[in-house]
Amino acid sequence: QVQLQESGPGLIKTSETLSLTCSVSGDSISSTPRYWGWVRQPPGRGLEWVGTTYYTGNTFYSPSLKRRVTIFVDTSKNQFSLNLRYVTAADSAVYYCVRQGTFRTQASDYWGQGTPVTVS
Amino acid sequence: QSVLTQPPSVSGAPGQRVTISCTGSTFDIGAGYDVHWYQQFPGTAPKLLIYDNINRPSGVPERFSGSKSDSSASLAISGLQAEDEAHYYCQSYDTRMSGSTVFGGGTKLTVL
């Protein structure tokens, strides 16, 4: 059974760097050729794609966030992480980590439970 | 403003059939990229409902079906049940800006 679990600070101050980690169980990030990503959802609003990483470490980011976001893989821990720099109140959201397919165009079949982040 | 356009809300009585549209452009759905649908209940993570336009993951009832034509896609729910009341999101891929995953703005389904 594949499971994803986000972890990180629930509260962060304006202009700081948000760091979130997704721990994966039931699948191996390093041995399976697929994509892993982050999706966020501001309070009362819809889903927004943040970025995606391939198991090799290649990354792709949302055009609106690419100047501030970094996603990287730690294969030794079977985790991938998100850093979002210079956060503002607009970055307050529930952040989900997701498992995608072998192509970037494919669906996200597994989602973490989400971790809420508030920027104050 | 979302790249993919969905109606903010739809409603139907139990037993009825409803459809939710997802309209894109020649840069995404119209370029041939697949559409996926998610169901989300309040306070929970989205769940994959339809993938690659028409396919249901294991465990999703046959009442849920998807279709795609030109630059649009639709999610149909037949035999509406009270438990179907949720938000529904479509997702596809946008070829611009080195390629991006894009979502619709979401549709709130109310079962009357």
Interface residues (C-beta under 8 A of the other chain):
Chain A: G37 G46 L47 E48 W49 T52 F60 S62 P63 Y96 R104 T105 Q106 A107 S108 D109 W111 G112 Q113 G114
Chain B: S2 Y33 D34 H36 Y38 T44 A45 P46 K47 L48 Y51 D52 P57 Y89 Q91 S92 Y93 M97 S98 G99 S100 T101 V102 F103 G104 G105 G106
